[in-house]
């Protein structure tokens, strides 16, 4: 069954109109050792997850520059995080990089 493009677009527009508008929090800076976290060449992609399995969520920050992922271990708690110095994600004993094409 093929749905005409105009019908699909009209359906998507009607569905979007029924959904509540998403609200995002205001952006804010995160510190590590009292200094704001900045990545090379911008375009940071943060993700919070218990990376090392210690029960406390850590901060992973993907960076566009060199396609690397920084790992900031949480030295505090989930309620009061305190991030230490970063290290790059490694695979096979080498810093992992995702090539940009």
Secondary structure as GFF3:
##gff-version 3
##sequence-region A 1 101
A	DSSP	alpha_helix	5	18	.	.	.	ID=ss1
A	DSSP	beta_strand	31	32	.	.	.	ID=ss2
A	DSSP	beta_strand	35	36	.	.	.	ID=ss3
A	DSSP	beta_strand	45	49	.	.	.	ID=ss4
A	DSSP	beta_strand	58	63	.	.	.	ID=ss5
A	DSSP	three_ten_helix	65	67	.	.	.	ID=ss6
A	DSSP	beta_strand	68	74	.	.	.	ID=ss7
A	DSSP	beta_strand	83	88	.	.	.	ID=ss8
A	DSSP	beta_strand	90	91	.	.	.	ID=ss9
A	DSSP	beta_strand	94	95	.	.	.	ID=ss10
###
